């Protein structure tokens, strides 16, 4: 039960010239799967397990965001931030809702399910999978390159996501999950807006990492709570 509470050719030339670090280009074909959950929510572990089971698929970028509105019920989520709660609220407003809930899984910023049913989650991923017509995206030499609009709206925010690709085990001492040790994977540790892409080839600097062992991903999204039109990730 859920709980309420510059032209492409120029872009390509830049990518080819960046030879110090090979360019990584998942481009527009990577589907972004965002799980909003709390360690204080007893309904969340099954959805977390379903998303974790899909995390090795090469066509998916699965991300786990900890939200804060369960923190007053006995256990403060060790990964949650207000920024991630606000991101979930951005989706709620886009979906014309007056509340947020956990667990929630949002696919490509377009539609959501609770994530409790593996079949329903995979069906949503199939339905909302990246169509492949977004701008090409690559990460190389401390920068992200976003190419031509390629038929999309041509105005979007460029987000840097830093997440832990390893499984982190968290022992829960209080709250609804008291006594359980919960595994977490692809936990988002940093979410930064690198700037606004206007539809022509642009480069955005990636700031140095403040924590070792994290993996970088780029999300190109049409406004807060809007559709995700392209994504890319750094090498494992």
N, C-alpha and C positions, 0 to 999 in steps of 0.2 A: 504494500500500500504506500502510495506516495504521501509526502507530508507537505501541508500548506504552510505556511508562515509568510628621347631623340629618335627616327624611323627604326624599324626592327633590324635592318641591315647594320645601322650604326651600333645598335645594342649588341648585335652578334659580334661585330668587330671588337668592341670593348671586351666582351667575354673571352674572345679568342686571345686577345693580347694579354689578358690576366693569367699569366702562366706560372706565377710563383705558387699559387694554390689552385688546383683544378676547380673549375666552376661546377657547382652542383645545381642542376636544374630539374626539379620535379615538375616545374611549369604549372599549367592550369589543371593537370589531371590528378592531383593529389586531393583526396577527400578529407576534410577536417571534421573530426568527431570530438566534441567537447562534452565532458562529463562534469556536471556541477553536483557536488556532494559534500557531506559533513561527516566527520568521525563521530559526531554525537547523534547521528540519525540511524536508527536500527534498520531502516528500509534500504539504506545505501549499499551495504556490502554485496548483495546479489547483482546490482547494476554495475558496481565496480568490477566484479568478477567477469561479467559479460564484456565490458569494454576492454579489460586487460587481456581477455582471450583473443581479441581482435587486433591487439597492438602490434603484432609481428607482420601483419599484412602490408606488403610494400606499397599498396595503393591508398593506405590510410595514414593519417596523422591523428593519433588519439592523444588527448590531453585531459588531465585531471585538474579541476579548479576547486579548491576548498572555499566554502562560503561561511559567513560569520554568524548567521542568525540563529544557529543552534548553540552558540557558545555559552549562553546564559542558563542552559539546562543541565549543568553538571560537568561538562567537559569542553574545554576550549580546544578547538581544532588546531593542530600544530602547523598546518599548511595554509590556513584560511587568511584572507586579507579582505578589507573593504573594497579594494579595487576589483577583486573577482566577484564579490557580491554585486557590485554595481554593473559589472559586465552581464551577469545573469538578469538583472533588472532591465538592462538595455534590450535584451531579447524579449522579456515579458512585455515591454511596451510595444515592440514591433509586432508581437503576436496578439496584441490588444487584450492583454490580461492585466488584472489588478492585484495579482499576487505572484510570488515565486514559490517553488517547491523543490524538494529533493527526494529521490534523485531525479535529475533531468539530463537528457542527452540531446544536444543540438547538433545537427548534421549540416555542414556547409552554411551555417547561419540561416537556413531556410525553413527548417521544420524540426520538430522535437518529439521524443517519446520519453517515458520514464526510464527505459533501459532495463527494466526488470524481466522482460520477455526477450530472450535472445533472438527468436524468430522475427518478432516485430522490429527489433533494432536492425537486424540485417536487411529486412525488407525496406526500411526507411533509407538505409545506406544505398541500397540498389536504386531506389527511386530518386534520391537527391545527389547521386554521385556526380563528381565534377564533370561537366559536359565537354571540357577540353577546348573551349573557345575563349578562355580568359587570356590575359597577357602572359608571355613567358617570363619566368622568374629564375634568377640564379644567384648563388652566394659564392663570392670569391674575394680573397685578399682584403678581408675586413669590410666588405661592402655588399649590398644587395642591389642587383640590377633588375629593374622592372621594365619590360618592353612595351610595344605598341598595344593599344586598346583591343585590337583584334575582334571587333564587333561588340565589345562590352561598353558600358556607359562611359568609361574613361575617366572617372573620378573616384578615388578610393583612398582609405587610410592604409598605410604600410606599418604592420605591427611586427616587432621582434618578440618571439616567445622563447624563453629559456626554461628547459624542463629537465628533470632527472630521468634518464632512460632506464635506470635500474629499479628493482623492486625495493621499496622501503617498508620495513615492518614497524608498525606503531602499536605499542601496548596501551590499551585504553583502561584507565584506572577508575573512571566514573562515568555517569550518564547511561544512556540506553544501551551502549555496547560495552559496559563495564565487564572486565575480565577477559575480553577478547583481544587478540593481536591481529591487526588488520593489515594486509599487504596493500601498498599503493605503488602504482607505476605511472611513469610519464607525468609526475606531479609538476605543475607549473610553479616555478620559483621567481620568475621575473617576466613582466609584460610591459613593453615600452613602445610608444608610438614614435616611429622614425620620421614621419612626415606624411605629406599628402601627395599622392600620385595623380597627375592630371591627364593621363592618357597617352603621353609621348614617352619615349625611352628616358628613364631617369635612374640615377645612382643615389643610394642612401648609405651613409656611413653607419657601421655597426659598432657601438661602444664596446670597449674591452669588458670581458667577463669579470664579475666580482666574486664568483664562486667556481671552484674547479669541478670538473666532472659533469657539467651540464651540456646539453645539446641545444643548438640553435635551430629555430624554425622561423619562417616568414609567412605571415598571413596578409593577403591583400583583400580588404573588406570595404564594401560600399557603405560607409558610415557606421555609427555605433548601433549594434544590433542588426546590421544589414547583411545581405548575402555575401558570402566569401567567394571571390571570383578566381583566386589563384593562391597557391601555397608552395613552399619549398622548405627543405630541411638540410642541415649540414650533414657530413658523413658521420657514421656511427663511430 
